[in-house]
Amino acid sequence: MALAVQAIENAYYRPVLGTNPAHPNDWPVRLIVSSQTEARHNRALWAPTHLVSIRAPATRLLSMIDLPPERHLELRFGDTIDPDAPDAARPAAIAFIDSLPEEAHLLIHCLRGIGRSTALTLGVLARYMGPEEAAAALHALRPEAKPNRHVLGLFDAALGLKGKLAKQALRFPAKVWKD
């Protein structure tokens, strides 16, 4: 209970959207995207209510935020862009994101870099806004993002965007975002 109270007062999570009627629970997209190292070092400060951890199949998740299993989605896939690779990403996060309550503070992190976590974040954002707006929002969250193209391809297919997310990913990393 203390974790939820702490997270409600946490200024690190600013809603990307004012309202979000496209989400089943009106979640306004409050999230932080990071590497595992950043997540581990800032876990008490950031105090997420929900967590998505991405790691390759042969790696261990180091001591992380202690959340009940229904609030922590562990995804195991590599940073490959080859969709036929045995450790390639598969669509799995959409149901978890749809189950978030309106007041959720989501932390998305991945082991070894930020390519998979920023791709997942861009896909999440694209569920609630156009690809261009989603890319601009990701840039505001993580300007040095370099989203994994295979993960974006999964979201392009799942959301019927016909490569528009992958096209936006080519704009990263960017010091200044130009519309």
C-alpha positions in Angstrom: 0.0 0.0 0.0 2.8 2.4 0.8 4.2 1.9 -2.7 1.0 3.0 -4.3 0.7 6.1 -2.1 4.4 7.0 -2.9 3.8 6.5 -6.6 0.7 8.7 -6.6 2.8 11.6 -5.3 5.7 10.8 -7.7 6.4 13.8 -10.0 8.5 11.7 -12.4 5.4 10.3 -14.1 3.7 13.0 -16.1 0.7 11.8 -18.2 1.4 11.9 -21.9 -2.3 12.4 -22.6 -4.8 14.4 -20.6 -7.5 11.9 -21.3 -7.4 8.6 -23.0 -10.8 7.2 -23.9 -9.1 4.6 -26.2 -7.7 2.8 -23.1 -10.2 0.4 -21.3 -9.5 2.2 -18.0 -8.7 5.7 -19.3 -5.0 5.3 -18.4 -3.4 8.6 -19.5 0.0 7.0 -20.4 2.1 7.7 -17.3 5.4 5.9 -17.9 9.1 6.0 -17.7 11.3 4.1 -20.2 14.8 3.0 -19.1 17.6 0.4 -19.1 17.7 -2.2 -16.3 20.6 -0.4 -14.6 18.7 2.9 -14.5 15.6 1.1 -13.2 17.6 -0.7 -10.4 19.3 2.5 -9.3 16.1 4.6 -9.3 13.6 2.0 -8.2 12.8 3.7 -4.9 12.7 7.2 -6.4 10.5 6.2 -9.3 8.3 3.8 -7.4 6.3 2.4 -10.3 3.0 0.7 -9.6 3.5 -1.5 -12.7 6.5 -2.8 -14.4 7.5 -4.3 -17.8 10.9 -6.0 -17.8 12.5 -7.1 -21.0 15.4 -9.4 -21.1 17.0 -12.0 -23.4 16.1 -15.7 -22.7 19.5 -16.6 -21.2 19.8 -13.6 -18.9 18.8 -13.0 -15.3 16.6 -10.2 -14.0 18.7 -8.6 -11.3 17.1 -7.4 -8.1 14.3 -5.3 -9.2 11.2 -3.6 -7.8 9.1 -6.0 -5.7 5.6 -6.0 -7.2 3.0 -8.7 -7.3 3.0 -10.9 -10.5 -0.1 -9.3 -11.9 1.7 -5.9 -11.9 5.0 -7.1 -13.4 5.1 -8.4 -17.0 8.4 -10.2 -17.8 9.1 -10.4 -21.5 11.9 -12.7 -22.7 13.3 -11.8 -26.1 16.6 -10.7 -27.6 17.6 -7.5 -29.3 17.5 -9.1 -32.8 15.8 -7.5 -35.7 15.5 -10.9 -37.5 11.9 -12.1 -37.0 12.9 -15.7 -37.6 15.5 -15.7 -34.8 14.7 -18.1 -32.0 14.9 -15.2 -29.4 12.9 -12.7 -31.5 10.1 -10.7 -29.9 6.6 -11.9 -30.1 3.5 -9.8 -29.4 2.6 -10.1 -25.7 2.4 -6.8 -24.0 -0.9 -5.4 -25.3 -3.2 -7.3 -22.9 -1.0 -6.2 -19.9 -1.1 -2.5 -21.0 -4.9 -2.7 -21.5 -5.3 -4.0 -17.9 -3.5 -1.0 -16.3 -5.7 1.1 -14.0 -6.2 4.8 -14.7 -3.8 5.7 -11.8 -1.0 3.3 -13.0 2.7 4.5 -13.1 4.4 2.2 -15.6 8.1 1.6 -15.8 9.3 -0.2 -19.0 12.9 -1.3 -18.9 15.2 -3.7 -20.7 18.5 -5.4 -19.9 21.5 -4.3 -22.1 20.4 -1.0 -23.6 17.2 0.7 -24.4 16.4 -0.5 -27.9 13.6 -3.0 -26.9 12.1 -0.9 -24.2 11.9 2.2 -26.4 10.3 0.2 -29.2 7.8 -1.3 -26.8 7.1 2.2 -25.6 6.6 3.6 -29.1 4.2 0.8 -29.8 2.2 1.5 -26.6 2.1 5.2 -27.5 0.9 4.4 -31.1 -2.2 2.6 -29.7 -3.4 6.0 -28.4 -2.1 8.5 -31.0 -0.8 8.7 -34.5 2.7 7.4 -35.3 4.1 10.9 -35.7 2.7 12.0 -32.4 3.8 8.8 -30.7 7.4 9.3 -32.0 7.4 12.9 -30.7 6.1 11.7 -27.3 8.8 9.0 -27.2 11.4 11.7 -28.0 10.2 13.8 -25.1 10.5 10.7 -22.8 13.8 9.4 -24.2 15.6 11.5 -26.9 18.4 9.0 -27.3 16.0 6.2 -28.1 16.9 3.8 -30.9 13.8 1.5 -31.1 14.3 -2.1 -32.2 12.9 -2.4 -35.7 11.5 -6.0 -35.2 9.5 -5.0 -32.1 8.1 -2.0 -34.1 7.2 -4.4 -36.9 5.1 -6.4 -34.5 3.2 -3.2 -33.4 2.9 -2.0 -37.0 1.2 -5.4 -37.8 -0.9 -5.5 -34.6 -2.1 -1.9 -35.0 -2.5 -2.0 -38.8 0.0 0.8 -39.3 1.6 -0.6 -42.4 5.2 0.3 -41.5 4.5 3.8 -40.2 6.1 3.1 -36.8 9.2 1.6 -38.4 9.4 4.8 -40.6 9.3 7.0 -37.4 12.0 4.9 -35.8 14.4 6.0 -38.5 14.3 9.5 -37.0 16.0 8.3 -33.7 18.2 9.1 -32.0 17.6 12.9 -32.4 18.9 15.7 -30.3 16.1 18.0 -31.5 12.7 16.8 -32.7 11.5 18.3 -35.9 7.9 17.9 -37.0 
